[in-house]
């Protein structure tokens, strides 16, 4: 079989391209090296929909950020994922830095960001009483928002799958060769032939690009460490709180999440390890200290976990989108660091339109733009929730007590493609609460096993959870 398009990478950008590509009729396949979607950069970020004021005017980052931000509310309604426009504040602590805020406002206005306003420190504290008393001025961006990065990625991918896109997991791409007007895509699970390739491989996108083009790219992993606080701390602030950006990005922020937690971070550390998502005592201390400069009385005793993610920083400093001149039919989505999450819908639409023009793909008359997420019984009126439980008692059996996640939700997540403990967690939040899975993990594992998932892992690969006859087979590779 010859595919029209093969997409490499199952993060938010790959999923967005797949979703918008499914508006056209063709044969499309997404290859992901891990066991599930959203296992790389997309799973460990701030969950911020940036307004777009801090990107250089004219840059791809600026254009995609503003366009993606404007698309997000409608997309959330179509695809049923959590999204909230909470607004953002950029703080300065020295009155002498107010011109920097004015420059940021002017830059945002050139980018097309609406509603920007400069506030005095007192005006900012009127919006956010827990802001630092040292805040001298702030830039208010009402268009800033928050989103669940897992929810966005899964929503895009599920909608793409519902419209005909195929997915293969545990399928890393190991080589690409051009054969006439087609590409041969090599993997350990066989080779695939396609008319076009989309490279959305995150921190590995430069490596894949450099296989096929002499116009080389260089990506440096930039690690960001975070602290996540319990939901009891979620109301400490309402806006996303930034400090004036520096050379390595937007700095440490303080933000609520769409699920009611409080998130602090990230650091910005350039490292050599493309899998370096470990946290450090020094890094987390930096997060706590820098966050406390912006927001007073931070309830740091409510920290329930720490994590780190990698951003794909390309040496040119901007997104890399489109076809290299010497690799026709190969399309890059590379260097997608912040504001990549905000930009993903715009990147997906932009790329799909270019693929359609390149391949002359017809419209898909059966395209369905809508998708329903996993049912949340807590969102239902009491009588409807009781009726749901009467019809399916699994929705009345609470597995995750911290987040009040039912067996019915977990079973639905597994039907939708969760194949590991983390896959269930990202889809349902089972294990994301105060105890971090200490009570619910054994029952979630049982439900995965009942669904035929074997071996049982935390996050795919060799992250086995159980030892035993089948565990030994997985460990030693015996048949």
C-alpha positions, -999 to +999 in steps of 0.1 A: +000+000+000+012+035-008+001+061+017-006+097+007+009+110+039+029+095+068+032+116+099+061+110+123+053+118+159+022+116+181+025+148+201+001+177+199+015+190+165+014+156+148-021+151+161-032+186+149-018+179+114-036+146+114-069+161+124-069+189+098-055+165+072-085+142+077-107+170+062-094+156+029-098+122+014-067+101+013-047+074+031-029+088+061-008+070+088+008+084+120+038+066+134+047+070+171+078+055+186+062+051+221+032+031+233+008+060+232+002+096+221+014+126+241+045+109+256+072+135+248+073+173+249+035+175+248+029+157+281+052+179+302+046+216+296+028+246+312-006+241+296-007+277+286-024+292+255-002+323+251-018+355+239+012+361+215+028+393+227+063+380+233+071+366+199+090+387+174+067+402+149+067+384+115+081+352+129+063+319+124+060+317+162+041+350+163+018+342+134+010+307+145+007+316+182-019+344+176-038+323+150-038+292+173-049+311+203-079+325+183-088+290+172-087+273+206-121+282+221-140+270+190-118+239+189-125+231+225-163+232+218-159+209+188-136+184+204-147+186+240-115+192+259-109+215+290-100+251+281-104+283+301-096+319+291-082+332+324-060+360+312-023+366+320-002+392+337+035+399+330+051+415+360+080+439+364+095+447+398+116+477+390+098+509+379+127+514+355+116+483+336+082+497+327+095+507+292+101+469+287+065+462+294+055+490+270+077+475+243+061+441+250+026+457+246+036+474+214+050+441+201+019+422+210-003+448+192+019+444+160+013+407+163-025+413+164-031+405+201-062+423+213-070+439+247-035+444+260-033+470+288-006+483+311-015+483+348+001+498+379+012+475+407-019+484+427-042+477+397-026+443+391-030+435+428-067+444+426-070+416+400-047+393+420-046+400+457-017+375+463+006+392+438+040+403+452+040+438+468+072+443+448+052+443+416+056+478+402+037+474+369+021+446+348+010+439+313-025+424+312-035+401+284-071+391+286-066+367+256-043+344+276-058+310+285-051+276+299-057+242+285-051+205+293-022+195+270-032+158+273-068+166+266-060+187+235-037+160+221-061+131+226-090+151+213-072+160+180-060+124+175-093+108+183-111+131+159-084+123+132-089+086+138-127+089+136-122+105+102-100+078+089-064+084+099-045+052+110-021+051+139+007+027+147+025+028+181+058+013+193+070+021+157+101+044+157+113+056+123+148+045+116+154+057+081+140+076+051+149+073+015+136+090-016+126+067-044+113+085-075+083+106-064+078+086-032+094+081+003+103+048+018+099+050+056+119+024+075+109+011+110+116-021+131+080-031+123+085-030+085+088-003+058+061+020+045+058+038+012+042+073+010+039+103-013+047+127+015+062+127+050+054+151+079+083+154+104+067+162+138+092+143+159+098+169+187+134+169+200+143+143+173+130+164+144+164+177+135+179+142+133+151+131+109+154+163+088+191+159+085+187+124+070+171+139+039+184+175+035+217+193+033+201+223+049+208+210+083+190+218+115+202+217+151+180+211+180+191+214+216+169+199+243+159+226+268+147+211+301+120+227+322+113+216+357+079+221+374+062+218+408+025+208+409+004+218+439-027+201+451-062+214+442-066+230+476-040+255+464-056+261+430-075+292+439-044+311+452-043+330+419-066+331+389-045+346+361-013+331+346+015+351+362+047+357+342+078+378+348+095+398+321+110+373+296+147+367+295+172+352+270+160+316+276+123+322+274+093+334+295+108+324+329+092+308+359+054+313+359+026+306+384-007+294+369-038+276+378-046+245+357-079+237+341-083+209+366-079+232+396-043+227+406-015+253+409+015+249+386+050+265+391+078+265+365+096+259+343+133+263+345+152+266+312+183+244+311+200+235+279+212+199+281+227+172+259+204+143+269+174+140+245+157+119+272+168+140+302+135+145+320+149+140+355+143+167+381+171+181+404+170+196+438+187+227+425+162+231+397+131+227+419+146+251+444+149+276+416+113+271+406+101+277+442+123+307+447+114+324+414+077+318+418+077+333+452+091+365+437+058+369+418+032+355+442+032+358+480+022+332+505+026+303+480+014+272+497+044+251+489+035+225+515+008+215+491+033+203+464+022+168+454+047+161+426+075+174+405+082+167+369+103+179+339+098+182+302+120+190+272+115+218+246+129+214+211+150+246+207+162+250+171+193+271+167+175+295+144+151+305+172+119+300+152+096+272+141+107+254+110+077+246+088+075+234+052+095+216+026+133+219+023+143+227-013+163+195-017+136+172-002+103+175-021+074+159-003+091+161+031+075+186+054+090+198+086+072+207+118+105+212+137+118+234+165+083+235+181+091+249+215+069+275+233+044+287+221+041+253+204+010+242+223-008+274+216+003+273+180-006+236+173-041+242+158-027+268+134+003+247+125-020+217+118-043+238+096-014+254+077+004+221+071-027+203+060-035+229+035-001+227+020-002+189+018-036+191+001-022+215-025+010+194-030-009+161-034-042+174-049-063+158-022-101+160-026-123+172+002-136+145+026-174+148+023-178+127+054-155+147+077-170+151+111-154+180+131-169+169+164-157+145+191-169+138+226-145+132+254-146+107+282-178+113+302-172+130+335-200+119+358-192+147+382-203+172+356-239+158+355-268+169+376-274+145+405-305+128+389-286+122+356-256+108+374-278+084+394-295+073+361-260+068+345-249+046+375-282+026+373-275+019+336-238+012+341-228+005+377-191+009+368-197+047+369-206+043+406-174+025+416-148+051+425-113+039+417-093+071+422-104+087+455-083+118+452-098+128+418-131+109+421-125+089+389-148+060+383-142+025+369-165+035+340-142+064+330-111+042+332-127+015+310-136+041+285-100+054+285-087+019+278-112+014+250-099+047+235-063+034+234-047+037+269-022+009+272-003+018+303-008+033+338+003+067+325-020+064+295-050+060+318-037+088+341-034+113+313-068+105+299-088+104+332-065+119+359-067+086+379-034+088+398-029+126+394-042+136+428-026+139+463-016+103+467-002+101+431-017+067+424-008+051+457-043+037+462-058+034+427-029+020+407-035-017+416-071-016+404-062+004+373-036-024+366-063-050+370-086-032+345-057-030+320-051-067+324-088-075+320-086-056+287-058-079+275-030-054+279+002-074+284+028-067+298+016-041+323+038-010+322+039+024+337+046+041+304+053+015+278+086+001+268+105-015+296+087+002+325+073-031+337+051-030+368+049-067+376+072-097+377+060-132+369+059-157+340+048-131+315+070-105+330+100-128+326+091-133+289+091-096+284+123-091+304+143-118+286+127-117+252+117-154+253+088-165+230 
